[in-house]
Amino acid sequence: MLCWDNLNTHISAAMRALIASRPWLHVIRLPAYAPDLNPVERVWSHHKHSLGNLAVQGIDDPAAIVKTRLKRIQYHPELTDAFLAQTGLALDPVSP
């Protein structure tokens, strides 16, 4: 199974031919804009709340702060589980 967005290379004639030549491949196309189906959008939304009133000293500060705050999320698996759960998508493959 392959989930794809509507990037122009994903819907090109060459890609349609490639998919058609592989009957075993099941392609699911996501809508053109579907942030509610993308758990990364939840991560950034959560992350941006803590950056709203941020005052930085230099150009390198934002990168360091973002890295540190993303690292915090990594140590809270309940957060990443929630981001995935909010999509409503099943994480386990459906049995035939």
N, C-alpha and C positions, 0 to 999 in steps of 0.2 A: 504494500500500500504506500502511496506517495501523496502527501498533501502539498499543494502548491498554491501560491497566490497568482494573480493575473499579470505577473511581470511579462513584458512583451516577448522575451525569449521562451517563456513557458508555454505560450499559446501560438507560437509560430507554426507555419506549415511543416517545417522540418521536424519540430517536436511532436506535432500531431502524428506524423508518419512514423516516428520512432515509437511512440506509445502504441499505435495501431499494430505495429509488428511484434508486439509483446503482449499476447492475450492474457498472460498471467499477472500483468501489472494493473493494479487498480488505482486510478488517479482521482483524488478528490480535490476539486478546485475551490479555493476559498473565495469569498466575495472580494471585489476590488479593494474595499476598505473595511476591515473587520477587526478593529483593535480589541473588541470584546472576546475574540477567539485567540488572542495572542497574549500569553502570560507575561511576556517581556514588557508589554505596555503597562501592566499592573506594577511591575517592579519599578519602572521609571516614574509612574505616578506617585508611588509611595516615597520614592527617593526625592522627588522634586519638592515635596512638602517641607523637607528639612533644609532646603536650599533657598527658600524664599527670601529670607532676610540676611543672607550671607554677604559679608563684606570681606573682600580679599585684598591682600597686599601686592601680589604680583601675578603674572600670567601663569605660573606653574601651580599656584595655590588651588585653583578649581580642580585640576586633574588629581592632585593628592587627596583632596577632600572627597571627591567622588569615589576614588579607589577605596579609601578608608570606610566610607559608608556602605559601599557594596560589600565589603568584607564583613561588616556587621550582619548584613542580611544572610550571608553564607552560614553564619553560626547560629541561625535561627530557622531550622528546617520547617517549623510550623508556619513561618511566613511564606516560604516558597511553596509549601503544600496549599496554602490559602490562595496564592496567586494562580496556581493551576486549577484549583477547585472553582474559582470564580469564572473560569471560562465555560464551565459546564460540559467540557469534553471528557470522555472516558480515557483513563490512562492505561487501562488494560485492554488488549485486543479482544474483540468479540469472538466467542467460540462459534464455529459453524454448526 
